[in-house]
Amino acid sequence: MNTNNENILDIPIPPIAVPILTPSKPTTKVKSSKSMAKNAYDAVRKKMNEFSDCILGHIPEPIKKPINEKR
């Protein structure tokens, strides 16, 4: 089809039976790595706080010695 004396830009384009893709609007924002790291850090911090609150909730209050008021 392409001979040496023809320019590649002059060759006719063959018909292609594939639909042409058109770009669509993005549905979500692209997150930066800094914001993703902050989200991960916040999630881990929240879970750690929940865990520590759970443990602290199971520790009984210390027994207070009664004060002898007769002294």
Residue pairs with C-beta under 8 A, 6 or more apart in sequence:
1 11
2 8
2 11
31 39
